């Protein structure tokens, strides 16, 4: 019998590895690549992005909307490739937070981590509020929304509780729910786009920008920043990496697949919009005239968008739970938040905490009104926080490769270009927000800065805290077999 056959027969664990992973308690191999894509696509919420956000893009950049969205797609692909540099080497429930910590250290990691906490919480809260409004509108109750506070409160609590329960029951349960919802939503979006395109005679003239209507450079850059919001959440599939099969291959694949599929839907939808504009229609896939001519269409549209918003709430809360779980395991947040369910192998305590924040935050947003500072901060976190995180992960990729002595320009170039592109977008968005709503921007910066300073003070306290930062899933003794040969000492 060969040494390998003998080792397999004895199945002796490799004593050179640890007995538990820093992320122990999660169920490995419980989700597939398709589940990761479902998580990411649901977090993007393509229905809301196409029916609402890209209409605003056409209004901002006019005939250059397709070019702006195409450039945005390229920038997001660069971010996905930069994330893949990490995802091919480590599997982390903390996603970008862990990647940046590994590449740039605890300070930059905490900046990205707090930005993601605020971003995921902001998106979850706002999409739940939007979903409840859409449900109300689908039943013809738009006029009652402001007055019937009791009904809206029950909806918020009910959906929030359902989201928490689905997450606590397991990653596979949550991703399959999102996959079913988003499959219906994407098919509906493509059908609407095809209908609008056909009605305009498949006019492709809108692809070619009109030289005389070119927007200013700041306006064009702001349009790219606006379009970037359409892709926010695509990175969230990485948070389920430790629970996936072959994560070092599945996560990079899921990131690129998500960006590619969502971009295809968006680009086709924008083509349909530009074709409609060229034919004299409004810059929207569905106009008031369409809804008036087809009364049944209005509640269907509201129901489809509401379903997409709820799936987005579930996906972003799911990613938020994994981020909180990781920070708790590191000791950044209370250790109790890092506990997992013995039965379902999920971070159920973190799920309960995130669900509570979701419900309370949404109820505050509902009662705050349109002109409140709280609403401005939530909306700013939905965009600026993710731009900061994307910039940080692009900037962290090259130092990470240098540190582990695997740098090559062939692998690092997407991160280098992504850093330049995201730096330009971040600067443009910062200047725009400083002019429009400086107070909300200052609050967001203050939150990130305060958390980062407190984090650095703990790291430098010399109590072993620094060694736990940047935790990711690692092989354990039971994952490998010993050859029986004595371990070599270095």
C-alpha positions as CSV (number, residue, x, y, z in Angstrom):
1,X,0.0,0.0,0.0
2,X,1.4,3.4,-0.9
3,X,1.9,6.2,1.7
4,X,-1.0,8.1,0.2
5,X,-3.3,5.1,0.3
6,X,-2.3,4.3,3.9
7,X,-2.9,7.9,5.0
8,X,-6.4,7.9,3.4
9,X,-7.2,4.6,5.0
10,X,-6.2,5.8,8.5
11,X,-7.8,9.3,8.0
12,X,-5.6,10.8,10.6
13,X,-6.2,14.6,10.9
14,X,-3.3,16.9,10.0
15,X,-2.1,18.1,13.4
16,X,-0.2,21.0,11.8
17,X,-3.6,22.7,11.3
18,X,-5.8,24.3,13.9
19,X,-8.9,22.5,15.3
20,X,-11.4,25.3,14.5
21,X,-11.7,28.1,12.0
22,X,-12.2,31.7,13.1
23,X,-15.6,31.5,11.4
24,X,-16.6,28.1,12.8
25,X,-20.3,27.5,13.2
26,X,-21.3,28.3,9.6
27,X,-22.2,25.4,7.4
28,X,-19.6,24.9,4.7
29,X,-20.7,23.9,1.2
30,X,-24.4,24.7,1.8
31,X,-24.7,27.1,-1.1
32,X,-23.8,27.0,-4.7
33,X,-22.5,29.5,-7.2
34,X,-26.0,30.1,-8.4
35,X,-27.0,31.0,-4.8
36,X,-24.1,33.5,-4.6
37,X,-25.3,35.1,-7.8
38,X,-28.9,35.2,-6.4
39,X,-27.6,37.0,-3.3
40,X,-25.7,39.6,-5.3
41,X,-28.4,40.2,-7.9
42,X,-31.1,40.6,-5.3
43,X,-28.9,43.2,-3.4
44,X,-28.6,45.2,-6.7
45,X,-32.5,45.2,-7.1
46,X,-32.5,45.4,-10.9
47,X,-36.2,46.3,-11.0
48,X,-35.7,49.4,-9.0
49,X,-32.5,50.2,-10.8
50,X,-34.0,50.0,-14.3
51,X,-37.5,51.4,-13.7
52,X,-36.4,54.3,-11.4
53,X,-32.6,54.9,-11.4
54,X,-31.8,54.7,-15.1
55,X,-34.6,57.0,-15.9
56,X,-32.8,59.6,-13.9
57,X,-29.6,58.8,-15.7
58,X,-31.3,59.7,-19.1
59,X,-32.5,63.0,-17.6
60,X,-29.0,63.8,-16.3
61,X,-26.8,62.8,-19.3
62,X,-29.3,62.9,-22.2
63,X,-28.1,61.1,-25.3
64,X,-24.9,60.2,-23.5
65,X,-26.8,58.0,-21.0
66,X,-25.7,54.8,-22.8
67,X,-22.1,55.9,-22.8
68,X,-22.3,56.8,-19.1
69,X,-23.8,53.5,-18.2
70,X,-21.2,51.6,-20.3
71,X,-18.3,53.4,-18.6
72,X,-19.9,52.7,-15.2
73,X,-20.2,49.0,-16.1
74,X,-16.5,49.0,-17.0
75,X,-15.7,50.6,-13.6
76,X,-17.8,48.1,-11.7
77,X,-16.1,45.2,-13.6
78,X,-12.8,46.6,-12.5
79,X,-14.0,46.5,-8.9
80,X,-15.2,43.0,-9.3
81,X,-11.8,41.9,-10.7
82,X,-10.0,43.7,-7.8
83,X,-12.2,41.8,-5.3
84,X,-11.4,38.6,-7.1
85,X,-7.8,39.1,-6.3
86,X,-8.7,38.5,-2.6
87,X,-11.6,36.1,-3.2
88,X,-9.3,33.6,-5.1
89,X,-7.1,33.4,-2.0
90,X,-9.3,33.8,1.1
91,X,-12.9,33.1,1.9
92,X,-14.3,35.8,4.2
93,X,-17.8,36.5,5.5
94,X,-16.7,40.1,6.1
95,X,-16.2,40.6,2.3
96,X,-14.7,43.9,1.4
97,X,-14.0,44.8,5.1
98,X,-11.8,41.7,5.5
99,X,-10.1,42.2,2.1
100,X,-9.2,45.9,2.8
101,X,-8.0,44.9,6.3
102,X,-5.7,42.3,4.8
103,X,-4.4,44.7,2.1
104,X,-4.1,48.1,3.9
105,X,-4.3,47.3,7.6
106,X,-6.9,47.9,10.4
107,X,-7.4,51.7,9.8
108,X,-8.4,51.4,6.2
109,X,-10.3,48.2,6.9
110,X,-12.4,49.9,9.6
111,X,-13.2,52.8,7.2
112,X,-14.4,50.2,4.7
113,X,-16.2,48.2,7.3
114,X,-18.1,51.1,8.9
115,X,-19.0,52.4,5.4
116,X,-20.4,48.9,4.5
117,X,-22.3,48.8,7.8
118,X,-23.9,52.1,7.1
119,X,-24.4,51.3,3.4
120,X,-26.1,47.9,4.0
121,X,-28.2,49.2,6.8
122,X,-29.2,52.3,4.7
123,X,-30.2,50.2,1.7
124,X,-32.1,47.7,3.8
125,X,-34.1,50.4,5.6
126,X,-34.8,52.5,2.5
127,X,-35.8,49.5,0.3
128,X,-38.1,48.2,3.0
129,X,-39.8,51.6,3.2
130,X,-40.1,51.7,-0.6
131,X,-41.5,48.1,-0.7
132,X,-44.2,49.0,1.8
133,X,-45.1,52.1,-0.2
134,X,-45.3,50.0,-3.4
135,X,-47.5,47.4,-1.7
136,X,-49.8,50.1,-0.5
137,X,-49.9,51.6,-4.0
138,X,-50.6,48.2,-5.6
139,X,-53.8,48.0,-3.6
140,X,-54.8,51.5,-4.7
141,X,-53.9,53.0,-1.3
142,X,-51.4,55.6,-2.4
143,X,-53.4,58.5,-0.9
144,X,-53.8,56.6,2.4
145,X,-50.0,56.1,2.9
146,X,-49.3,59.2,4.9
147,X,-52.4,58.9,7.1
148,X,-52.7,55.1,7.7
149,X,-49.7,54.8,9.9
150,X,-50.9,51.7,11.7
151,X,-51.2,49.6,8.5
152,X,-47.7,50.7,7.3
153,X,-46.2,49.9,10.8
154,X,-47.7,46.4,10.7
155,X,-46.3,45.9,7.2
156,X,-42.8,47.1,8.2
157,X,-42.8,44.8,11.3
158,X,-44.2,41.8,9.4
159,X,-41.7,42.0,6.5
160,X,-38.9,42.8,8.9
161,X,-39.7,39.7,11.0
162,X,-40.0,37.6,7.9
163,X,-36.6,38.8,6.6
164,X,-35.0,38.0,10.0
165,X,-36.6,34.5,10.1
166,X,-35.5,33.6,6.6
167,X,-31.9,34.6,7.3
168,X,-31.9,32.8,10.7
169,X,-33.1,29.6,8.9
170,X,-30.1,29.4,6.7
171,X,-28.1,30.9,3.8
172,X,-29.6,28.4,1.3
173,X,-33.2,29.3,2.3
174,X,-32.6,33.0,1.9
175,X,-30.8,32.7,-1.5
176,X,-33.4,30.4,-3.0
177,X,-36.2,32.9,-2.0
178,X,-34.2,35.7,-3.6
179,X,-33.5,33.6,-6.7
180,X,-37.2,32.9,-7.3
181,X,-38.1,36.5,-6.8
182,X,-35.4,38.0,-9.0
183,X,-36.0,35.4,-11.8
184,X,-39.5,36.7,-12.1
185,X,-38.4,40.3,-11.9
186,X,-35.7,40.1,-14.5
187,X,-38.0,38.3,-17.0
188,X,-40.6,41.0,-16.4
189,X,-38.0,43.8,-17.0
190,X,-36.8,42.2,-20.2
191,X,-40.4,41.8,-21.4
192,X,-41.1,45.5,-20.7
193,X,-37.9,46.6,-22.5
194,X,-38.7,44.5,-25.5
195,X,-42.2,45.9,-25.7
196,X,-41.0,49.5,-25.5
197,X,-38.2,48.8,-28.1
198,X,-40.6,47.2,-30.5
199,X,-43.1,50.0,-30.1
200,X,-40.4,52.5,-31.1
201,X,-39.5,50.5,-34.2
202,X,-36.2,49.2,-32.8
203,X,-34.7,52.6,-33.3
204,X,-31.0,52.5,-32.4
205,X,-30.3,56.1,-33.2
206,X,-30.3,56.9,-29.4
207,X,-27.0,55.0,-29.0
208,X,-25.1,57.6,-30.9
209,X,-24.6,60.7,-28.6
210,X,-25.6,64.1,-30.0
211,X,-22.5,66.3,-30.1
212,X,-24.4,69.5,-29.5
213,X,-26.1,68.1,-26.3
214,X,-23.0,66.9,-24.5
215,X,-23.2,67.5,-20.8
216,X,-20.4,69.2,-18.9
217,X,-17.6,67.1,-17.5
218,X,-18.8,67.5,-13.9
219,X,-22.4,66.6,-14.9
220,X,-21.2,63.6,-16.8
221,X,-19.0,62.4,-13.9
222,X,-22.0,62.9,-11.6
223,X,-24.1,60.8,-14.0
224,X,-21.6,58.0,-13.7
225,X,-21.8,58.3,-9.9
226,X,-25.6,58.1,-10.2
227,X,-25.3,55.1,-12.5
228,X,-23.0,53.4,-10.0
229,X,-25.8,53.3,-7.5
230,X,-27.6,50.9,-9.9
231,X,-24.9,48.3,-9.1
232,X,-24.6,48.8,-5.3
233,X,-24.7,45.4,-3.6
234,X,-23.2,43.3,-6.3
235,X,-20.3,42.5,-3.9
236,X,-22.6,41.0,-1.3
237,X,-22.3,37.4,-2.6
238,X,-18.7,37.3,-1.2
239,X,-20.2,37.4,2.3
240,X,-21.5,33.9,1.7
241,X,-18.2,32.6,0.6
242,X,-17.4,30.5,3.7
243,X,-20.7,28.7,3.3
244,X,-20.3,28.0,-0.4
245,X,-18.8,25.0,-2.3
246,X,-15.3,25.7,-3.6
247,X,-15.5,29.3,-2.5
248,X,-12.1,30.3,-4.0
249,X,-13.5,29.6,-7.4
250,X,-17.3,30.2,-6.8
251,X,-17.0,33.8,-5.4
252,X,-14.9,35.3,-8.2
253,X,-17.2,33.7,-10.7
254,X,-20.3,35.0,-9.0
255,X,-19.0,38.5,-8.8
256,X,-18.3,38.7,-12.6
257,X,-21.5,36.9,-13.5
258,X,-23.6,39.3,-11.4
259,X,-22.0,42.4,-12.9
260,X,-22.3,41.0,-16.4
261,X,-26.0,39.9,-16.2
262,X,-27.2,43.1,-14.4
263,X,-25.3,45.3,-16.8
264,X,-26.9,43.5,-19.8
265,X,-30.4,44.1,-18.4
266,X,-29.6,47.8,-17.7
267,X,-27.9,48.4,-21.0
268,X,-30.8,46.9,-22.9
269,X,-33.3,48.9,-20.8
270,X,-31.5,52.1,-21.4
271,X,-31.4,51.4,-25.1
272,X,-35.2,51.0,-25.0
273,X,-35.5,54.2,-23.1
274,X,-33.3,56.1,-25.5
275,X,-35.3,54.6,-28.4
276,X,-38.5,55.8,-26.8
277,X,-37.1,59.3,-26.3
278,X,-36.1,59.4,-29.9
279,X,-39.7,58.6,-30.8
280,X,-41.0,61.4,-28.6
281,X,-41.8,59.4,-25.4
282,X,-40.8,60.3,-21.9
283,X,-37.4,59.1,-20.5
284,X,-39.1,56.1,-18.8
285,X,-39.9,52.6,-19.7
286,X,-43.5,53.0,-18.6
287,X,-45.1,56.4,-19.0
288,X,-48.3,57.7,-17.5
289,X,-50.0,57.2,-20.8
290,X,-49.1,53.5,-20.8
291,X,-50.5,53.1,-17.3
292,X,-53.7,55.0,-18.2
293,X,-54.2,52.9,-21.3
294,X,-53.7,49.6,-19.4
295,X,-55.3,50.0,-15.9
296,X,-54.2,46.4,-14.9
297,X,-50.5,47.4,-15.5
298,X,-50.2,49.8,-12.6
299,X,-50.7,47.3,-9.8
300,X,-48.6,44.7,-11.6
301,X,-45.7,47.2,-11.8
302,X,-46.0,48.1,-8.2
303,X,-46.1,44.5,-7.2
304,X,-43.0,43.6,-9.2
305,X,-41.0,46.5,-7.9
306,X,-42.2,45.8,-4.3
307,X,-41.0,42.1,-4.7
308,X,-37.6,43.3,-6.0
309,X,-37.3,45.8,-3.1
310,X,-38.1,43.1,-0.5
311,X,-35.5,40.8,-2.1
312,X,-33.0,43.6,-1.9
313,X,-33.9,44.2,1.8
314,X,-33.3,40.5,2.4
315,X,-30.0,40.4,0.5
316,X,-28.5,43.5,2.1
317,X,-29.6,42.5,5.6
318,X,-28.1,39.1,4.9
319,X,-24.8,40.7,4.0
320,X,-25.1,43.0,7.0
321,X,-25.6,40.0,9.3
322,X,-22.4,38.3,8.0
323,X,-20.4,41.5,8.4
324,X,-21.6,42.0,12.0
325,X,-20.9,38.3,12.7
326,X,-17.3,38.7,11.4
327,X,-16.7,41.8,13.5
328,X,-18.1,40.1,16.5
329,X,-15.8,37.1,16.1
330,X,-12.8,39.5,15.9
331,X,-13.9,41.4,19.0
332,X,-14.7,44.6,17.2
333,X,-18.4,44.2,18.2
334,X,-19.8,42.4,21.2
335,X,-18.9,38.7,21.1
336,X,-22.5,37.6,21.6
337,X,-23.2,38.7,18.0
338,X,-20.8,36.1,16.8
339,X,-22.8,33.1,18.1
340,X,-24.2,30.6,15.6
341,X,-27.3,28.4,15.8
342,X,-26.4,24.7,16.4
343,X,-29.4,23.6,14.4
344,X,-29.3,25.9,11.4
345,X,-25.6,26.9,11.5
346,X,-26.4,30.6,11.0
347,X,-25.4,33.7,12.9
348,X,-28.9,34.0,14.5
349,X,-28.0,36.5,17.2
350,X,-26.5,38.9,14.6
351,X,-29.7,38.3,12.4
352,X,-31.9,39.3,15.3
353,X,-29.9,42.4,16.0
354,X,-29.8,43.4,12.3
355,X,-33.6,42.7,12.0
356,X,-34.3,44.9,15.0
357,X,-32.2,47.7,13.5
358,X,-34.0,47.2,10.2
359,X,-37.5,47.5,11.7
360,X,-36.7,50.5,14.0
361,X,-34.7,52.3,11.3
362,X,-37.5,51.9,8.7
363,X,-40.2,53.1,11.2
364,X,-38.1,56.1,11.9
365,X,-37.7,56.8,8.2
366,X,-41.4,56.5,7.6
367,X,-42.2,59.0,10.4
368,X,-39.3,61.3,9.6
369,X,-40.7,62.7,6.4
370,X,-39.0,63.8,3.2
371,X,-37.1,66.8,4.5
372,X,-35.5,65.2,7.6
373,X,-31.8,65.0,8.2
374,X,-32.2,61.3,9.0
375,X,-33.5,60.6,5.6
376,X,-30.7,62.6,4.0
377,X,-28.1,60.6,5.9
378,X,-29.7,57.3,5.0
379,X,-29.8,58.2,1.3
380,X,-26.2,59.4,1.3
381,X,-25.1,56.1,2.9
382,X,-26.7,54.2,0.1
383,X,-24.3,55.7,-2.4
384,X,-21.3,57.4,-0.9
385,X,-20.6,54.6,1.6
386,X,-20.3,52.0,-1.2
387,X,-18.2,54.3,-3.3
388,X,-15.8,54.6,-0.4
389,X,-15.7,50.8,0.1
390,X,-15.2,50.1,-3.6
391,X,-12.3,52.6,-3.7
392,X,-10.8,51.0,-0.7
393,X,-10.9,47.5,-2.0
394,X,-9.3,48.5,-5.3
395,X,-6.6,50.4,-3.5
396,X,-5.9,47.4,-1.2
397,X,-5.5,44.8,-3.9
398,X,-2.0,45.8,-5.1
399,X,-0.4,46.1,-1.6
400,X,-1.9,42.8,-0.7
401,X,-0.3,41.1,-3.7
402,X,3.0,42.8,-2.9
403,X,2.8,41.7,0.8
404,X,2.2,38.0,-0.1
405,X,4.9,38.2,-2.8
406,X,2.5,37.4,-5.7
407,X,2.4,40.7,-7.5
408,X,2.2,40.8,-11.2
409,X,0.9,43.6,-13.4
410,X,-1.1,41.1,-15.4
411,X,-3.3,40.4,-12.2
412,X,-3.1,43.9,-10.6
413,X,-4.0,46.1,-13.5
414,X,-7.8,46.0,-12.9
415,X,-7.2,47.2,-9.3
416,X,-4.9,50.0,-10.4
417,X,-7.3,51.3,-13.0
418,X,-10.2,50.8,-10.6
419,X,-8.5,52.9,-8.0
420,X,-8.1,55.8,-10.4
421,X,-11.7,55.5,-11.7
422,X,-13.2,55.3,-8.3
423,X,-11.1,58.1,-6.9
424,X,-12.5,60.4,-9.6
425,X,-16.1,59.3,-8.9
426,X,-15.6,59.7,-5.1
427,X,-14.1,63.2,-5.5
428,X,-17.0,64.2,-7.8
429,X,-19.6,62.8,-5.5
430,X,-18.0,64.4,-2.5
431,X,-18.0,67.8,-4.1
432,X,-21.6,67.4,-5.3
433,X,-22.8,66.3,-1.8
434,X,-20.8,69.1,-0.1
435,X,-22.7,71.6,-2.2
436,X,-26.1,70.0,-1.9
437,X,-26.2,68.6,1.7
438,X,-23.0,69.3,3.6
439,X,-24.6,68.4,7.0
440,X,-25.4,64.8,6.0
441,X,-22.0,64.4,4.5
442,X,-20.3,65.7,7.7
443,X,-22.4,63.3,9.8
444,X,-21.4,60.3,7.6
445,X,-17.7,61.3,7.7
446,X,-17.8,61.8,11.5
447,X,-19.3,58.4,12.0
448,X,-16.7,56.7,10.0
449,X,-13.9,58.7,11.6
450,X,-15.0,58.2,15.1
451,X,-15.3,54.4,14.7
452,X,-11.9,54.2,13.0
453,X,-10.2,56.2,15.7
454,X,-11.8,54.0,18.4
455,X,-10.8,50.9,16.5
456,X,-7.1,52.0,16.2
457,X,-6.9,52.8,19.9
458,X,-8.0,49.2,20.7
459,X,-5.6,47.7,18.1
460,X,-2.7,49.6,19.8
461,X,-3.7,48.6,23.3
462,X,-1.5,45.5,23.0
463,X,-4.1,43.0,24.3
464,X,-4.0,40.5,21.4
465,X,-6.8,42.3,19.6
466,X,-4.7,43.1,16.5
467,X,-4.1,39.4,15.9
468,X,-7.8,38.7,15.4
469,X,-8.5,41.5,12.9
470,X,-9.1,40.4,9.3
471,X,-10.5,37.0,10.2
472,X,-11.4,34.6,7.4
473,X,-12.3,30.9,7.0
474,X,-9.2,28.7,7.3
475,X,-8.6,24.9,6.8
476,X,-8.7,22.9,10.0
477,X,-7.2,19.6,11.0
478,X,-10.2,17.6,10.0
479,X,-10.0,19.1,6.4
480,X,-6.7,17.4,5.7
481,X,-5.0,14.0,6.4
482,X,-1.6,13.6,7.9
483,X,1.0,11.7,5.9
484,X,2.6,10.4,9.1
485,X,5.9,12.3,8.3
486,X,7.2,14.6,11.0
487,X,6.4,18.3,10.5
488,X,9.3,20.3,9.3
489,X,10.4,23.2,11.5
490,X,11.1,26.5,9.9
